Structure formats: C-alpha cells, structure tokens
Amino acid sequence: MLSWAAGFLAQNSWHTSIALVITVILMAVVCLTLLKPLTLMSLDDTQAKRLGVPINGIRALVILVVAVVTALVISEVGLIGFIGLGAASLVNALGISSIGKRLAAAFGLGALLLLLTSNVALLLEPILDMQIPAGAMTGILGAPLIIWLILRQRRERIETVTPMFAGKHTSIAFWRWGVGVLALILLACLFVQDINGWGLSTDWALTQQYRLPRSLSAAATGLMLAVAGVLLQTLTRNPMASPEVLGVSSGAALGVILGFLLLPSLGLSAGAGTLLVSGLSGAMAVLLLIIWLARRVSSGYLLLVGIGIAAMMDGVMHMVKLSGDPRLEAMLSWLSGTTYSAQPSTVWYLIGIASILFSLSLLLIKPLRVLGLGTGVARNLGVAVTPVTLSLLALVAALSTASTLAVGPLSFIGLMVPHLATSLGAVKLERQLPLAALLGASVMVIADWIGRYVIFPYELPAGTIAAIIGGGYFLWLIRKVPASVNR
C-alpha cells in the first residue's frame, strides 16, 4: 500500500496502459462535447445563462468527469500529484486563451511533465539504490516549478483576502470553556467501552496509566496547533494559512524522521531532546522559505506556495518510508497522528511546553495585531517588523514541532479551529487566540476518544478522526461563504 500511495508507474502487463488509453480517448470525446459551453462560461455567468447554457449542470458534469478520471488513474497507478497543477500553471504562463487550445496544451504538458519525472526517477534509482516512486518525485520536482511560476507573477498583487467567516462580536466566558475542556478530558477518561460494554470506569490505576496521558496529550497538541493556526493566519493575512497547509508540520515531521535515522550514525542519541531540535530545524527551514517568498509574492499566492512546499516534503517522506529501513516501522503509526505512545512520565512535560508556548503567544498579541494591518502600517506605528516576524515564526515552529513530535503530523486543526473561534464571536485577536486554544484542545480530545472506541476493540488514530471532523466542518464553512460575503 505504501508503494501504491507513493504512485508507482511500474506495471506487470499492458492492462494498465490499455485502460488508461481508453480513458484518454473517452475524456477527449467528453471535452470536445463540453468545449462550446465551457467557452461561453469563460465569458461571464450572466451572459452564459442568457445564451442558454445550463451553468450548474455543466459544472456538475465537469466535476463528475474530473472525479471519474482521477479515480480511474489512481486505481491504476496510485497517487500522482502536482501534474494537473503544474500543467495548468504552465498553460497560464504561456498565455493561451482559447479553451480548446488550453485543454490540448495541458494534455501535452501533463504527459511531458510526468514522462520527465519518471525518467529522472529511473536515473536516480541506481544512485540511491532504491525504487523511486514517480508520485513522490512529482512533488519534489513540481514544487520548485510552481514556486518559480508564482515568482514570475509577483507583480500581480493580491493584497486583501476576504475572511471565510465574519462572526459577530459576542462576550465570551473563557472560564466556562476551560471547565468544559476539563469536563471533556474527565469524561474521555471515565466513560469507556470494554468487553462488557459501555460504562463508567472505576479503575483509577488503569485510567492514570493509559487513558489520562492520551487525553492530556491530545488536548495539548490540539491547543498548540490551534494557536499556531491563529498566529499564521493573522501574520500572513490569509484565512487558509495553517501549519499543515503551509508545510510547517510536514517540515517538522521530516526533520524528526531524518533525525531518527541519521543521528545514530553521527554518534548522537535519537532521544526526545535531539528529535525536538531536528523537528524544530525542519519547521524553521520551511517557515524561513515561506517568509522569504512572502516578501516577493502577495499573500494571495502564499497558500499555493505552501501547498507546493508541503507536497515536496511529503514526497521526501514517501521516499524515506520506502527506503526499507526497519527502524521506520516504529514510526508508521506516529505518522498517522496517534496518541498511542503517550506516557504518564512524559505527558506533563508536554503540558508544560504547551503552557509556556501559549503564554508566549499571548505576549505577542499586540504586535501581531498591528502586523495584521500590513508591514507598512506596522512600521509607521513603531513595530520592529523583522524581529517580531522572526519571533512569531520561531514560536509557530516550536508549536508545530512540539505537537508533531508528540502525536505525529495532524491535519485541519490549525486550519479549522481559528475559523470556528471567529464564528463563535471571538473576532478580536485577544479573544480568538485563547478561545481557539480551548477549542483545539476540545476537538482533539473528542477525536482521540472517538478513535479509541469507534471500531472497538481496534483503534483509529486521532489524526484520522480529526481530519474527518475538520474536513466536514470546513466543507460546511465553504458552503456558507457566498451567503456571508453577499451580506
């Protein structure tokens, strides 16, 4: 499954090639059929409706075709990323305006990109003495291409980003939310399922040894990722910014994996302290690259840059996982985002780290609020932009690394929770930050509890459950955007 997920093009017969050729022919026929309505829709929705184009039906059909073709390709060769994004970006860079010519150019460029990627992978295989999946190489080679294309568009400024959800300012009783988080942790520890069914646990020794550390670890990591998400979204003025979307979590995870594999060969112990430094280095490297690029492109392009960096990091991690090193077997569950390894002897250190980092974030609220208005305004108001920005980036890196080291890379917490806090009335930063911290802790505790019992006696990682919860909420949030913007 790891090989399939990384996107291997090696096949045992002509079956896959024939199936994909048939898919290409059918897709070409469908594209020719949709060429005229797509051309009319490229003008304006209103004009297209006046010309009799069923806009909603055409869009639904296009989405269906894309979904079917993507599913067919993935089922045959696995996950191949960045080809669609890279080919479309190259078509835009070439300035082709005709829909038909754009589709034809994208077809040819996509084929050329994947062919080049596959050949590069084949050339590197004897050097690295391992099979290199094409899907991993597309991320590694495609990310620099996307970043280069974005840098070419740097003069097209997008200075303002519309918030995804503008909540109404309401008073918030933080002590109630705090009590609620403690109650959730207590409930997650006591209301359990065993071979006799559901019930309240009275075995304090078992709770203290196994359940309490996992719930506290989930709460601490949720808090840190939520705080990191608020800091990044405010700093970049981009509502889609978060540690996982911008590749910070991937950088931290990659740093931890490389430290775990390479430090022993250098005569160093791969303990918690050295792995923390390795993860922090990876997260800081990604953040420094993002901030360097942010000075050259507008915040509207920063999300695409982050996606490219995250894909590149994921490609490297796929190659590391497929290297065959037996030591990585111990890290596979960690990579899924799990609290399995939480121990009573170490969880309190994690709580302490989360408390310290959260306190530091509260101290940076005032300069961060000014930075959110723009660097020019911040300088005029006397804020030392560079030191404050670097301090915020270091804090985000520390938050992401600590949470990643504790439970592995998680998705959607840093992206979802800041919007959830805003929708509940925490519009101002001094209210959004603490409420997001409490909400992040709550979501992770709930995700960990569900993961423990949803398929009892087996378990699902808390990261998987958190991604399902976060993805569902985010889809609902996106559905609400047009109505809120129009108002």
Secondary structure, DSSP 4 states (H G I P E B T S, - for coil): -HHHHH-----SSSHHHHHHHHHHHHHHHHHHHHHHHHHHHTT-HHHHHHTT--HHHHHHHHHHHHHHHHHHHHHHH----SHHHHHHHHHHHHT---HHHHHHHHHHHHHHHHHHHHHHHHHHHHHHTS---HHHHHHHHHHHHHHHHHHHTTTS-------S--PPP----HHHHHHHHHHHHHHHHHEEEETTEEEE---HHHIIIIIHHHHHHHHHHHHHHHHHHHHHHHHHT-TT--TTTTTHHHHHHHHHHHHHHHTGGGT----HHHHHHHHHHHHHHHHHHHHHHHTTS-HHHHHHHHHHHHHHHHHHHHHHHTT--GGGGGGHHHHT---TT--HHHHHHHHHHHHHHHHHHHHTHHHHHHHTT-HHHHHHTT--HHHHHHHHHHHHHHHHHHHHHHH----SHHHHHHHHHHHTT--SHHHHHHHHHHHHHHHHHHHHHHHHHTTTTS---HHHHHHHHHHHHHHHHHHHHHHHHH-
